[in-house]
């Protein structure tokens, strides 16, 4: 989203905040002294944009919420990349009371989905039809670039670690309540394929976050 806005105003980058799943706001027109309506019109013409409105000079951009998942998968290790200071969590206890375990286990769970989806022949599908906890997870995923940039700017990993803990919690809710793989005699369908894409987006974001604070993600704990 930042890149799309930056291209619309001819800038190297554009500040963006997350208002909700698929909803972003930017003061770039205000800061550059540009006509916000003219900028909004240019942004509307870009692929994947559902709508752009101007609220007190702010550009409010709406995209298909699931498009973020596909974007993260496409970016891979580049998503949210920043020079975050080294952080640290305790290794033990390996329970949900330990924030470090919660983050590490979330990554391991997402990696498990990736392995088993491949074994069962459930491919990543179009990221549509998300609801409830899935939309909450997408909203948290969207925050990652801003949180990592904040940690780099402030020279403090703690704000980013707190973000990763929220991301892990959101993914655990989805993993448990919105299974990506069919159960029992259930046949794999489009809903499973969409959830495999979401799980892969979460896996990538969690891996990137762990690497940024100086920890190697583990697929098994």
BELJO-V421002 format. One record per residue. N is the residue number from 1. RES is the residue in three letters. BURIAL is I if it has 16 or more other C-alpha atoms within 10 Angstrom, else O. Layout:
# BELJO-V421002
n = {N,N}
res = {RES,RES}
burial = {BURIAL,BURIAL}
This chain:
# BELJO-V421002
n = {1,2,3,4,5,6,7,8,9,10,11,12,13,14,15,16,17,18,19,20,21,22,23,24,25,26,27,28,29,30,31,32,33,34,35,36,37,38,39,40,41,42,43,44,45,46,47,48,49,50,51,52,53,54,55,56,57,58,59,60,61,62,63,64,65,66,67,68,69,70,71,72,73,74,75,76,77,78,79,80,81,82,83,84,85,86,87,88,89,90,91,92,93,94,95,96,97,98,99,100,101,102,103,104,105,106,107,108,109,110,111,112,113,114,115,116,117,118,119,120,121,122,123,124,125,126,127,128,129,130,131,132,133,134,135,136,137,138,139,140,141,142,143,144,145,146,147,148,149,150,151,152,153,154,155,156,157,158,159,160,161,162,163,164,165,166,167,168,169,170,171,172,173,174,175,176,177,178,179,180,181,182,183,184,185,186,187,188,189,190,191,192,193,194,195,196,197,198,199,200,201,202,203,204,205,206,207,208,209,210,211,212,213,214,215,216,217,218,219,220,221}
res = {UNK,UNK,UNK,UNK,UNK,UNK,UNK,UNK,UNK,UNK,UNK,UNK,UNK,UNK,UNK,UNK,UNK,UNK,UNK,UNK,UNK,UNK,UNK,UNK,UNK,UNK,UNK,UNK,UNK,UNK,UNK,UNK,UNK,UNK,UNK,UNK,UNK,UNK,UNK,UNK,UNK,UNK,UNK,UNK,UNK,UNK,UNK,UNK,UNK,UNK,UNK,UNK,UNK,UNK,UNK,UNK,UNK,UNK,UNK,UNK,UNK,UNK,UNK,UNK,UNK,UNK,UNK,UNK,UNK,UNK,UNK,UNK,UNK,UNK,UNK,UNK,UNK,UNK,UNK,UNK,UNK,UNK,UNK,UNK,UNK,UNK,UNK,UNK,UNK,UNK,UNK,UNK,UNK,UNK,UNK,UNK,UNK,UNK,UNK,UNK,UNK,UNK,UNK,UNK,UNK,UNK,UNK,UNK,UNK,UNK,UNK,UNK,UNK,UNK,UNK,UNK,UNK,UNK,UNK,UNK,UNK,UNK,UNK,UNK,UNK,UNK,UNK,UNK,UNK,UNK,UNK,UNK,UNK,UNK,UNK,UNK,UNK,UNK,UNK,UNK,UNK,UNK,UNK,UNK,UNK,UNK,UNK,UNK,UNK,UNK,UNK,UNK,UNK,UNK,UNK,UNK,UNK,UNK,UNK,UNK,UNK,UNK,UNK,UNK,UNK,UNK,UNK,UNK,UNK,UNK,UNK,UNK,UNK,UNK,UNK,UNK,UNK,UNK,UNK,UNK,UNK,UNK,UNK,UNK,UNK,UNK,UNK,UNK,UNK,UNK,UNK,UNK,UNK,UNK,UNK,UNK,UNK,UNK,UNK,UNK,UNK,UNK,UNK,UNK,UNK,UNK,UNK,UNK,UNK,UNK,UNK,UNK,UNK,UNK,UNK,UNK,UNK,UNK,UNK,UNK,UNK}
burial = {I,I,O,I,I,I,I,I,I,O,O,O,O,I,O,I,I,I,O,I,I,I,I,I,I,I,I,I,I,O,O,O,O,O,O,I,I,O,I,I,O,I,I,I,O,O,O,O,I,O,I,I,I,I,O,O,I,I,I,I,I,I,I,O,I,I,I,I,I,I,O,I,I,O,O,I,O,O,I,I,I,I,O,I,I,I,O,O,O,O,O,O,O,O,O,O,O,O,I,I,I,I,I,I,I,I,I,I,I,I,I,I,I,I,O,O,I,O,O,O,O,I,I,I,I,I,I,I,O,I,O,O,I,I,I,I,I,I,I,I,I,I,I,I,I,I,I,I,I,I,I,I,O,O,O,I,I,I,O,I,I,O,I,I,I,I,I,I,I,I,I,I,I,I,I,O,O,I,I,I,I,O,O,O,O,O,O,I,O,I,I,I,I,I,I,I,I,I,I,I,I,I,I,I,I,I,I,I,I,I,I,I,I,O,I,O,I,O,I,O,O}
